[in-house]
């Protein structure tokens, strides 16, 4: 009986661990253009092995970057504010601790970024509140 109880506890712990494993999960980064005056947003994202094409997002448009989480996944993006594209931000769009701190409980499996005139905001999924993470840099 004692042996069965130990097996049962190991089984329960295993189920919990499997659900909390982040590796090889499908995930998205969504970047929404909310710049004023209907400005376009130039976007380019990459990780160490791949990259997106340069995209020009119209106002209120969302770019969806899909990926699979591997060990030490790091994705960064470059943004340029239209219409002249001289204001630039390079920022970390995804690292694993975002899942626990902002992108919340691995569901809905998305880190949602909103680009505004003052900078780049990240949504805290559990509460829906946006937090300013990066301000626009100097002109390039």
N, C-alpha and C positions, 0 to 999 in steps of 0.2 A: 504494500500500500504506500509506504513512504517513497519507494522508488517511482511509482506512478505519479505521485504528487510532484516530485522533482522534475520528471519529464514534462508534466503539464506546465509547470512554471517556466521551464526552458522554452517550451513552445510559445507561451504568451510573450515572453521577452523577445523571441525571434520575430514574431509578427510585428511587434512594435518597432524593432530595428529595421525591418524590411521597409515599412512604410516611411521611415524617416531618412532612408538612403536617398541622396540627391543625384548620385551618378546615373548617367544615361537617361535622365528624364528629358522630355521635350519641354522647351521653354520659349517664351517670346519676349522681345523688347518692343514696346510700342512707343513711338515718338510722335507727338501731336504738335502741329504748328498752330500756336495761338498768338502769333506776333500781331501787333496792332497795324492798322492801315493796310490790311490785306497783303502784307509783305510775304514774299516767298521765303522758304527756308531751304538752304542747301545742306544736305546730309550725306555723310560718308562714315560707315562703321566697319570695324574689322576686329578679328582676333589674330592669334599668331599664325594661323594657317589659311584663313579665307577673309574675304571682304565683300561688301555690298557695292553695287554700282553707285555712282554719285546720283543722288535724287534731288529734285527741286520740288518741295512740297508746297502746294497752295495753302492758303489759310484754312484752318480747321481740318486739314487732311492728316491721316495717321499713316506712318510708315511702320510696317510690321517686319521685324527681323526675327526669324525662327532659327533655333539652334538646339543642340543636345548638350546637356551638361556633362562635361568630362572632368577629370581631376584638374583642379586649379584653372577652371575656365575663367577667362578674362576677356571682356569685350569692351572696346572703347569706340567712341564716336567723335567726329569732328562736325561742328555746325557753323554755318555762316549765315548771318542775318542779311536778308535782301533789303532794298533792291540793289545795293552796290556791293554787298558781300565782303565788306571790310571788317566787320565785327565778327570775331571768331571765338569759339569755345572748343577745347578738346577735353573730354570727360570720360570717366569710367562709367559705362552704361550697365555693366553686370560683373559682379563678383559674388561668390557663394554667400557671403554674409548678408547680401541684400535680400535673399530669400527669407532669412530669419528676421531681419530687422525691418524691412519695408514691404517686400513683395509677398509676404505673408502666407505662411502655412502651406506653401507650395501650390496653392490654389488661389486664383485661377491660372497659375503658371505664367504670369506675365509681370514684367516690370514696366510700369506705365510712366513715361516721361512726358512732361508738357513744357514746351518752349514758349516763353513769354518775353516781353520787351526787357524785363529786368534780369532774366536768366533762365536756368533750366530747373524745373521742379520735378520731384519724384513723389508719386502717390504712395502713401502708406496704406496698403490694401485692406488691412483689418478695419481701419477707421474711415478710409476714403479721403483723408486729409492730405493735401499737397504740401511738401516741404521744399523750400528753396535750397538747392544743393550746390549750384554753380552760378556765378555771375558772369556776364559777358566780359571778355578780356579786352585788351587793347586792340586798336586797329592793326590789321596785318598789311 
